[in-house]
């Protein structure tokens, strides 16, 4: 059966090449021909009539064609056979990119989510088909620059901003996002601009379904898992915290590397805690977040040194936080736990399983929330 499908795929690419080899550009009818035949090959349904014409776009068709070229059932030899055919047709589908792309993401079931729609500037959180969805608009060049062109970039700065603001907004307790490295995609913003606003969310959702159709489940290097049933997701009332959320998001600078790095540790700590096998790593990330907060706090009060001034930090705690003396003393006492988690061997020896408690995580994550709220909007919360 697989060999038959592979041969059929090769015949499709060859047929497309023969049909378009004399062309320098493609008409709308040509795009429909490619799109429809790709769907036939994959035994996939056509989009709804309201959305179909918006899929007949060079960029979208090139995405579908590339998915078929890269599909896991094709062998290396198969791809060698279709290389010439694919490259010619793909060259006819290239279109000029805009400066921005849209990131569409279905968030993971391990999170605990706001129960209402939230939207501002370049980000939009909503519940679509009872699933939490996060959409961000991002600039290609800026994201590449701030990611330092790293190959391991798992989140955009706008996603990090809204995720951090959501986690900080509540007075007590915790609402938080969970990010997977699957069930998300990027698409050039120019495509969305061609679609009526009332159809954009439906288009993005359907394009996600098309993308997932080509990504295998549960491979050795798993690229995605099935989207959980809606009953796996938990939501919490968030109506009373929307104004605080928008204030936090407005104060969050996506150009501040230290704030971004500190918030990354904050977000990772909560995500790691959902799997207690990574409990140590979760607590270690709370300590990294606290360290980043102390640097941010110091800079907030005018000292821009890369070294911490403990005397200044103690004064900041005493002057601005209830029981500031006790907070500072606890911070120093907890440093020994941080050393045990970060260093395989300490001055006092090694313990293969350091003594830590769940309370270490909860106390530290509360401390992170308190510090980041104060750093961003001078808000004092007590948990």
C-alpha positions, -999 to 999 in steps of 0.1 A, spaced: 0 0 0 28 24 10 47 18 -23 16 24 -43 10 58 -25 47 67 -30 44 60 -67 12 80 -69 30 109 -52 59 108 -76 34 107 -105 17 138 -91 49 158 -89 59 147 -124 24 156 -138 26 191 -121 61 196 -136 49 186 -171 19 209 -169 38 240 -157 74 235 -170 69 262 -197 54 287 -173 70 316 -154 40 323 -132 7 306 -122 -29 317 -126 -56 312 -99 -68 282 -119 -33 267 -118 -32 272 -80 -66 255 -77 -53 226 -98 -23 220 -76 -43 225 -44 -71 201 -54 -47 174 -66 -27 176 -34 -59 171 -13 -69 142 -35 -35 126 -29 -38 130 8 -75 120 9 -83 153 26 -115 173 23 -117 208 7 -121 238 30 -156 252 33 -169 273 5 -164 305 25 -127 298 30 -117 279 -1 -106 309 -21 -83 321 7 -64 288 5 -58 294 -32 -28 316 -24 8 309 -36 21 308 -1 -6 285 13 -3 262 -17 35 261 -13 30 250 23 8 221 13 31 211 -15 61 212 8 43 192 34 38 164 8 74 166 -3 86 163 33 60 137 43 76 109 64 63 81 41 85 92 12 119 77 12 152 95 4 152 78 -30 116 90 -36 127 126 -29 156 123 -52 132 113 -80 109 143 -75 136 168 -67 136 185 -102 98 184 -104 93 199 -69 119 226 -72 104 240 -105 68 240 -92 79 255 -59 98 283 -76 65 293 -93 48 295 -59 73 319 -43 58 352 -32 73 382 -15 71 381 23 59 411 43 78 423 74 56 404 98 43 369 105 15 355 126 21 328 152 -10 306 158 -8 282 187 -32 259 205 -19 259 241 -13 227 261 -37 209 284 -13 212 313 -20 249 317 -47 266 338 -64 293 316 -83 325 318 -120 319 309 -124 350 287 -110 366 255 -81 389 259 -67 411 232 -43 441 228 -19 454 202 0 424 187 -15 395 207 -48 378 210 -58 351 235 -92 334 229 -111 302 234 -118 286 201 -139 254 200 -133 252 238 -95 252 233 -72 280 244 -55 297 215 -28 323 214 -22 344 183 7 369 181 19 392 153 57 394 152 84 410 131 107 386 113 139 406 116 134 416 153 125 380 164 156 367 146 178 393 162 165 389 198 167 351 195 204 356 186 197 334 155 196 304 179 183 271 165 164 266 198 137 293 197 105 279 212 85 311 220 81 346 205 86 377 227 50 387 224 39 352 235 63 355 265 49 389 274 13 378 275 21 345 293 41 364 320 13 390 324 -13 363 328 7 345 354 12 378 374 -23 392 372 -41 373 400 -38 385 436 -35 350 448 -33 316 431 -21 310 396 -33 310 361 -7 300 336 -1 290 300 16 258 288 35 258 255 42 228 234 65 226 204 37 213 183 2 224 174 15 258 163 26 274 130 38 306 115 23 323 84 31 355 66 9 383 78 1 394 42 -21 363 38 -43 373 67 -47 408 54 -64 394 23 -91 376 44 -122 394 58 -118 400 95 -149 379 103 -133 348 86 -97 351 98 -100 330 130 -118 302 110 -91 303 84 -63 301 109 -80 272 127 -86 253 95 -50 259 84 -38 244 117 -59 212 108 -42 211 74 -8 214 89 -14 187 115 -26 163 88 10 161 75 28 158 109 31 122 122 20 113 157 43 97 183 74 93 162 108 88 179 114 125 175 78 134 182 67 166 165 32 167 179 7 148 200 -31 146 195 -50 177 207 -65 167 240 -102 164 246 -117 197 257 -125 182 291 -87 180 298 -85 218 299 -92 239 331 -103 275 331 -105 301 359 -126 332 362 -105 361 350 -129 390 345 -118 410 376 -81 409 365 -83 421 329 -73 457 337 -43 445 358 -33 422 329 -33 450 304 -13 472 327 13 445 332 15 438 295 19 475 287 48 477 311 65 446 298 93 457 273 100 430 247 133 448 240 146 442 275 168 411 273 171 408 311 133 409 316 128 384 287 154 360 302 140 363 337 104 357 324 116 327 305 128 311 337 95 321 354 75 304 326 97 273 324 95 268 362 57 265 361 57 243 330 84 219 345 64 216 377 35 200 358 58 169 356 73 161 390 101 142 374 114 177 366 107 191 401 144 199 408 146 217 374 114 236 382 128 248 415 162 256 400 144 278 374 126 297 402 160 305 417 173 317 383 142 338 380 147 353 414 183 362 405 171 379 374 145 398 394 172 410 418 191 424 389 160 440 375 151 454 409 186 469 413 184 486 379 149 499 387 165 518 416 194 532 395 222 508 399 230 493 364 260 473 374 260 436 363 270 427 399 244 426 426 247 451 454 232 432 484 232 463 506 211 482 481 188 452 476 183 448 514 174 485 516 149 482 487 132 453 505 130 471 538 117 503 523 91 488 499 79 454 511 61 444 543 85 425 565 113 434 541 140 423 566 126 388 569 123 385 531 160 394 526 171 370 554 151 342 538 166 349 505 201 344 519 191 312 537 176 297 505 209 303 486 222 270 500 194 251 483 202 268 450 238 257 453 228 221 458 206 221 427 230 239 404 263 224 414 270 186 413 295 190 442 294 217 469 318 228 496 300 206 521 299 175 498 274 159 474 239 145 478 226 126 448 191 135 458 191 169 475 165 174 502 139 198 488 101 201 494 72 211 473 69 242 495 103 253 481 87 256 447 55 273 459 73 298 481 98 307 453 72 310 426 52 333 449 83 353 455 89 356 418 53 368 412 57 394 440 90 407 426 79 409 389 47 427 398 66 453 418 93 456 391 68 461 363 40 482 379 50 489 415 22 465 427 26 447 460 9 414 463 11 390 493 4 353 490 
